[in-house]
């Protein structure tokens, strides 16, 4: 297995490449469909049918946005976490979805990326929902690890042979520092997830926003200490800003 990293629209894309099959470690952004296709068919000189599976770690635009389209166009399987219900459900879910699209566009602008649509259908057409410690079908050297906190369904992917672990948004790199992501819906679960990853003793930690790194004990502690004690979500942040505005009158 070779792990390939390529640049996506607003995040890094990782492909686990084998002699006769390929696993995409996350569902990317909608504009990344052609990026993945071109890399497999041109850079790797492989038929697109070698892309057998995509794991969606959570439902944000840069992790789920391309998954349904990849399945529809190329026939790959989609695997995700075993959690009941849809992440973007109800009225609150709809507005949360809108806010994530806006946040994604803001990140793209900050990165100097050209304007592209990142709208996607916020319901995942998954072939199977995997529980904690289950192996990915067809890629049994990869194990899913539930690392909830950022949302209620985050997954990390642990490669048992190399000891590398892809943690998606468990931490993000901002101004050369590794910090907790935004939002964090479940702070206690988030801290437990950091502990789970540390206890794996991975050879490296692979981030969607920050590349492949090796965290020291001090860096894990820094993330734990920096994590919020209460949920930090879109609505809570918006409400706090509105309160500050009203207090001025």
C-alpha positions in Angstrom: 0.0 0.0 0.0 1.2 3.5 -0.9 -0.5 6.5 0.6 -0.7 9.4 -1.9 -1.5 13.0 -0.8 -2.9 15.5 -3.4 -4.2 19.0 -3.0 -7.9 19.3 -2.9 -10.1 22.4 -3.1 -9.8 23.4 0.6 -8.3 20.2 2.1 -5.7 17.5 1.5 -6.9 14.4 -0.3 -5.5 11.0 0.6 -5.6 7.8 -1.5 -4.5 4.4 -0.3 -3.1 2.9 -3.5 -2.7 -0.9 -4.0 -1.7 -2.9 -7.1 -5.3 -3.5 -8.2 -7.5 -1.2 -6.1 -7.7 2.3 -4.5 -9.3 3.6 -1.3 -10.2 7.3 -0.9 -9.8 8.2 2.7 -12.5 10.9 2.7 -15.3 12.3 0.5 -13.6 15.6 -0.5 -15.3 18.7 -1.9 -17.7 18.7 -4.9 -15.0 20.3 -7.1 -12.6 17.5 -6.2 -14.4 14.9 -8.3 -12.4 15.7 -11.4 -9.2 16.1 -9.3 -9.5 12.6 -8.1 -10.4 11.3 -11.5 -7.5 13.0 -13.2 -5.0 11.9 -10.6 -6.0 8.2 -10.8 -6.3 8.0 -14.6 -3.4 10.3 -15.5 -0.9 10.4 -12.7 -1.3 6.8 -11.6 -2.3 5.6 -15.1 -5.0 3.4 -13.6 -8.6 2.8 -14.7 -11.0 4.8 -12.6 -12.7 1.4 -11.7 -9.8 0.8 -9.4 -11.4 3.4 -7.1 -13.3 0.8 -5.1 -14.3 2.6 -2.0 -14.7 6.0 -0.3 -14.9 6.5 3.5 -16.8 9.6 4.6 -15.5 10.6 8.0 -18.3 13.2 8.6 -20.8 15.2 6.6 -19.1 18.6 6.2 -18.6 19.9 2.6 -14.9 19.1 2.4 -15.4 15.5 3.7 -18.7 14.4 2.1 -19.2 16.8 -0.8 -17.9 14.6 -3.6 -18.9 11.1 -2.3 -22.3 10.7 -3.8 -21.1 11.9 -7.2 -18.0 9.6 -7.1 -20.3 6.7 -6.5 -22.8 7.7 -9.2 -20.2 8.3 -11.8 -17.6 5.6 -11.1 -19.4 2.9 -9.1 -17.3 2.9 -5.9 -18.8 2.0 -2.5 -19.4 4.5 0.3 -18.7 3.7 3.9 -19.4 5.9 6.9 -20.0 5.9 10.6 -22.8 3.9 12.2 -25.0 6.7 13.7 -28.8 7.0 13.5 -30.4 9.9 11.7 -29.1 12.4 9.2 -26.6 15.1 10.4 -28.3 17.9 8.6 -31.9 17.1 9.7 -34.7 19.4 10.4 -34.8 23.2 10.3 -31.7 23.6 12.5 -29.9 21.1 10.2 -30.8 23.1 7.1 -29.4 26.3 8.5 -26.3 24.5 9.8 -25.8 23.1 6.3 -26.0 26.7 4.9 -23.5 27.9 7.4 -21.0 25.1 6.5 -21.3 26.0 2.9 -20.6 29.7 3.7 -17.6 28.7 6.0 -16.2 26.5 3.1 -16.4 29.4 0.7 -14.7 31.7 3.2 -11.9 29.1 3.6 -11.5 28.9 -0.2 -11.3 32.7 -0.4 -8.6 32.8 2.3 -6.6 30.2 0.5 -6.8 32.2 -2.7 -8.8 29.5 -4.5 -11.0 30.3 -7.5 -14.7 30.5 -6.9 -16.4 27.2 -7.3 -19.6 25.7 -6.2 -19.4 23.4 -3.2 -23.1 22.7 -2.9 -23.9 19.0 -2.5 -26.8 16.8 -1.5 -26.5 16.6 2.3 -27.8 13.0 2.5 -25.2 10.3 2.1 -26.0 7.3 -0.1 -23.8 4.9 2.0 -23.4 1.2 1.2 -22.6 0.3 4.8 -22.3 2.1 8.2 -19.3 0.9 10.1 -19.0 0.6 13.9 -16.0 1.4 16.1 -13.0 -1.0 15.4 -14.7 -2.5 12.3 -12.5 -3.2 9.2 -13.2 -1.5 5.9 -14.7 -4.1 3.5 -12.2 -4.9 0.8 -9.5 -3.0 2.7 -9.2 -5.0 5.8 -5.8 -3.5 6.7 -7.7 -0.3 7.6 -9.8 0.0 10.8 -12.3 2.6 11.6 -12.0 4.4 14.9 -14.9 6.4 16.2 -13.5 9.8 17.2 -16.6 11.9 17.8 -16.6 15.4 19.1 -16.3 17.7 16.1 -19.7 16.2 15.2 -21.6 13.1 16.5 -20.2 10.8 13.8 -16.6 11.5 13.1 -14.3 8.6 12.1 -10.6 8.2 12.0 -8.9 5.5 9.9 -6.1 3.4 11.3 -3.8 1.5 9.0 -2.7 -1.5 11.1 0.5 -2.3 9.2 2.0 1.1 8.9 0.4 2.5 12.1 -0.6 5.6 10.3 -3.9 7.2 11.3 -6.0 9.6 9.3 -8.0 11.7 11.7 -9.8 14.1 9.3 -10.6 17.2 11.4 -9.6 16.0 14.9 -7.1 18.8 14.8 -6.4 21.5 12.2 -3.3 23.5 11.4 -3.7 27.3 11.8 -0.7 29.6 11.7 1.7 26.7 12.2 -0.2 25.6 15.3 -2.4 22.5 15.7 -5.7 23.4 17.3 -9.1 21.9 17.8 -11.6 22.3 15.0 -14.7 24.4 14.7 -17.4 23.5 15.6 -17.1 21.1 18.6 -20.5 19.7 19.4 -19.4 17.2 22.1 -16.4 18.5 24.1 -16.1 15.4 26.4 -16.3 13.0 23.4 -13.6 15.2 21.7 -11.2 14.8 24.6 -11.9 11.1 24.7 -11.2 10.9 21.0 -7.8 12.6 21.4 -7.0 10.0 24.1 -8.0 7.1 21.8 -5.8 8.3 19.0 -2.8 8.9 21.4 -3.3 5.3 22.8 -3.0 3.9 19.3 0.7 5.1 19.4 0.5 5.9 15.7 3.7 6.3 13.6 2.1 9.4 12.2 -1.2 11.4 12.4 -2.6 12.5 9.0 -4.8 15.7 9.0 -7.2 16.9 6.4 -5.9 20.4 7.2 -2.3 20.2 8.1 -0.6 17.2 6.5 1.1 14.2 8.0 2.6 14.9 11.5 3.8 13.2 14.6 2.2 14.6 17.8 4.2 14.6 21.0 2.7 14.0 24.4 2.8 17.8 24.9 0.9 18.5 21.7 -1.9 16.1 22.7 -2.1 17.8 26.1 -2.2 21.2 24.3 -5.2 20.1 22.2 -7.0 18.8 25.3 -6.4 21.9 27.3 -7.4 24.2 24.4 -10.6 22.3 23.7 -13.8 24.0 25.0 -15.6 22.8 28.1 -19.0 23.5 26.5 -20.2 23.0 22.9 -18.9 25.7 20.5 -21.3 25.6 17.6 -22.6 27.8 14.8 -25.7 28.8 16.8 -23.9 29.4 20.0 -21.4 31.7 18.3 -24.1 33.6 16.4 -26.1 34.0 19.6 -23.1 35.3 21.5 -22.5 37.9 18.8 -26.1 39.0 18.8 -26.0 39.4 22.6 -23.0 41.7 22.3 -24.8 43.8 19.7 -27.9 44.1 21.8 -25.9 45.1 24.9 -24.7 48.1 23.1 -28.2 49.6 22.9 
